[in-house]
């Protein structure tokens, strides 16, 4: 269910501002998106897993908050992240 280290490194390399960047808003949104997609695949297979459904809702809410912060602080970067991750506004 969790993303692998290689997947996480790939996501970080794509969105990082500097070499060891792991906590910028863009990277956090990208990591949460990959975790959400992974959990969605799990929920397609296990429809009655309400525990995982709760966690996916929490992650979506956290991603939404991060995107709102990014929109307030850097609207251009917000649009770039949304288009790269194929998210709705």
Secondary structure as GFF3:
##gff-version 3
##sequence-region A 1 89
A	DSSP	alpha_helix	5	15	.	.	.	ID=ss1
A	DSSP	alpha_helix	25	45	.	.	.	ID=ss2
A	DSSP	alpha_helix	50	73	.	.	.	ID=ss3
A	DSSP	alpha_helix	75	85	.	.	.	ID=ss4
###
